[in-house]
């Protein structure tokens, strides 16, 4: 898989397309029009990481600041999920992150998405091949967590994807 720095996510989130230059990514996003996103997967910590094309056809920064992205693509996916904005998650998945990577406690991106109460990100991860039954080091699964946190919409998504008690 070829790795790029900039990823364009079209309106509606159908795919993520990588570019090596900000100018190329900007041109493509503007061609897609309002609702397209540009994610800079190499942005410096605390600097804006995401642009969204507005109704005037101009990319505008969103409030999502970057972190130290030199930590590796799998850890970046985990951080993207914690940010809670699906286009960032899509960019790191397109960059080659392992959708089932685990943190030091065994938590997967899917478990983190449930912990953050993000149904859209839960769907995205499952559609990208996340294991609906993966458990962390304590035996917590995404479904158990959704039930514990009283998140019926997310629990339904997980069960539909094959999650078991």
N, C-alpha and C positions, 0 to 999 in steps of 0.2 A: 504494500500500500504506500503510495507516494504521500509524503507529509508536506503540508503547506502551512503558511502562517495565518493567512486570512481565509475565512470561510463565509460564503454568501448563502443565506437561507431564504428561499423565495417566500412570498406571502403564502400563508397556509401551511408552511413548514414541510413542503414536499421535497425533501432532499437537502443536501448541503454540498456546496461545490467549492473546492479549494483553489486559491490563487497565491502567487508569491509576492505580488505587489499590492499595496493599498490602492493605487490608482486603478488597477484592473478590477479589483473587487468592488470599488466604488462605482465604476462604469457599469458593471454587470448588475449591481444592486439597483442602481438608478433606472436601468432598462426594465427591470422587473417592476419597479414602481412602488407606490405606497405599501408599507407593510413588510418590505424586504428588510433583511438584517445583514449586517457585516459584523463578524466576530473576529477580533484580533487575538489569536491564541498565544501571541508572544508579547502582549502588552506589558509594560513595566508595572510593578506593584503600585497600587493606588491610582493608577491612570485609568481613564475610561476604556472599557473593553468592547463595548457594543454600540453600534449605530443602528438606527432604524430609519428607513426612508419615510419621510412625512408626506402629507397630502400635497405639498408643493413640489414633491419629487426630490427633496434634498435630504441627505443623510444627517441625522442629528444624534448626538451622544445621548445614551441613556445612563441612568445612575449606577450602573454596575461596574465597579472598579475591579481591576485585576489583582492578582496575587502573584507570588513568585512562581511563574509557570515553568521554571527550570526543574521542578521536582519530578517530572515524568508524566507521560500522557495518562496513565491510569489514575494517578493521584489527582491530576488535573480534572478528570471526569468527576471524581468524588467532590472536589471543590466546586465544580460547575453545578452539580446537583444541590449543594448547600446554598449556592447563590439563588436558586429557585427560579431561573429563567430558562425555559426550554431551548431557545436558540443557542445558548452557550453550551448546553448539554449536547445538542446536535452537532455542534462544531467539533467537540472533543471526540464524539463517537466517530465522526467522519475522519478525524485525524488518526484513528486507529486504536482508541482506548478499548480495553477489555471491559465489556458491559458487566461482567461478573467479577471484576477485581474486588479484593477485600482490603479494608484498612487493618490496622494493627489489632483491632478487636474482632475482626471477622465481618464487620459491617460492609454490606455491598451498596453500590449506588441505589439499588431498588429499596433497600431497607432505609437508607437516608432519605430518599424521596418520600417514603411513607412517613418517616419521622417528622418531616417538614410539612406534611399534609398537602402534597402536590399531585393531584390526580393526573394532570396533563403530562408531567414528567414520568409518573408511574407508567402510563400508557406508552410513552415514547421508549422507555427502557425495555418494557416487555416486547414491544414490536421489534426492538433491536436484538432480541434474544436473551434478555435477562432471565435467570433461573427463578421462577416464581416461588420455589420451595427452599431456596438457599437460607441457611441459618448462620447467625453470628456465633462467636465463641461461647455464648451463654445459652444457645439454642433458640434465640429469638428469630422468628421468620417475619417476613413482610406482612403476612396475613395476621399472625398473632399480634403484631404491633398495631396494625390497623384496627383490630377488634379492641385491643386494650385502650387505644386513643379515641375510640368511638368515631371511626371514620368509615361509615357504611358505604359511601360511594367508592372509596378506594378498595374496601374489602370486596365489593362486587366485581370490580375490575380484576382483582387478583384471582378470585374464584373462577371467573370466566377464562382466565389464562391458565388454569390448572393448578392453582395453589390449593394445598390440602392442609387440614388442621394438624 
